[in-house]
């Protein structure tokens, strides 16, 4: 199955391609394609002054636009029902629908212990 993944800008596309992705993050992106919703990557790798999944190599996080999705809460819930960020820290989530100053969006993140439940 091939699903179109769009990029917010050329800069976001470059940031997605300039570093390797964690294999679990790749698995997550492939799984998201099965949900069949418009995927617009808005943030991938960023060189930050603080620890972030966006600044780790291999890349462990990306953001997707949520305003193009009819029921974004469903995507968040479905993702967190199917994936565990870290079984040792059940409070942590793979998908967050949040706003940290850049507008509401999906934030997807993985950890080396992230597992797909089904």
C-alpha positions in Angstrom: 0.0 0.0 0.0 1.3 3.4 -0.9 -0.1 6.4 0.9 0.9 10.0 0.1 2.7 11.7 2.9 3.0 15.5 2.5 5.3 17.9 4.1 4.5 21.4 5.4 7.5 22.9 3.7 10.8 22.0 2.0 12.5 22.6 5.3 10.4 19.9 7.0 11.1 17.5 4.1 14.8 18.1 4.4 14.7 17.6 8.2 12.9 14.3 7.7 15.5 13.1 5.3 18.8 14.4 6.9 18.9 11.9 9.8 18.1 8.2 10.0 14.8 7.2 11.6 14.5 4.8 14.5 13.1 1.5 13.1 10.1 1.7 15.5 9.3 5.2 14.3 9.3 3.8 10.7 7.0 1.0 11.8 4.7 3.6 13.4 4.5 5.7 10.3 3.7 2.6 8.2 1.0 1.6 10.7 -0.5 5.2 10.5 -0.8 4.8 6.8 -3.3 2.0 7.3 -5.7 4.4 9.1 -6.0 6.4 5.8 -6.0 10.0 6.8 -4.3 13.0 5.3 -0.7 13.0 6.7 1.1 16.3 6.6 4.4 16.2 8.4 5.0 19.5 10.2 8.1 18.8 12.2 10.7 16.0 12.1 14.4 16.5 13.1 15.3 19.7 14.8 18.6 20.5 16.5 17.5 21.7 19.9 19.3 22.8 23.0 17.3 20.4 25.2 16.5 16.7 25.1 13.7 15.9 22.7 12.6 13.0 20.5 12.9 15.6 17.6 16.6 16.1 18.3 17.7 12.4 18.8 19.6 10.4 16.2 18.1 8.1 15.1 15.0 10.3 15.0 12.3 9.2 17.5 9.5 11.7 16.9 7.5 13.6 14.3 4.5 15.9 14.2 1.5 15.7 11.9 -1.1 18.4 11.2 -4.3 17.7 13.0 -6.7 20.3 11.6 -7.1 18.3 8.4 -8.5 15.3 10.3 -12.3 15.2 10.9 -11.9 13.5 14.4 -8.4 14.0 15.6 -9.2 12.5 19.0 -10.0 9.2 17.3 -6.4 9.1 15.8 -4.9 9.8 19.2 -7.0 7.2 21.0 -6.5 4.5 18.3 -2.7 5.0 18.2 -2.4 4.8 22.0 -4.6 1.7 22.1 -2.4 0.0 19.6 1.0 1.2 20.9 2.8 1.4 24.2 5.5 4.1 24.4 7.4 2.3 27.2 5.7 -0.5 29.2 7.8 0.5 32.2 6.2 4.0 32.1 2.5 3.4 31.2 1.8 7.1 31.7 3.8 8.0 28.6 2.0 8.0 25.2 3.0 7.4 21.6 0.5 10.0 20.3 -0.3 13.3 21.9 -2.8 15.8 20.5 -1.5 19.0 22.0 -0.4 22.6 21.6 3.0 23.6 22.8 2.9 27.1 21.3 2.9 26.0 17.6 -0.8 25.3 17.3 -2.7 22.0 18.0 -1.1 19.0 16.3 -0.3 15.4 16.6 3.0 14.6 18.2 4.2 11.0 17.7 7.1 9.6 19.6 8.8 6.3 20.2 11.2 4.8 22.7 13.5 1.8 22.2 11.1 -0.2 24.3 8.0 1.0 22.4 5.8 -2.0 21.4 2.9 -2.5 19.1 0.2 -4.3 21.0 -1.8 -5.5 18.0 
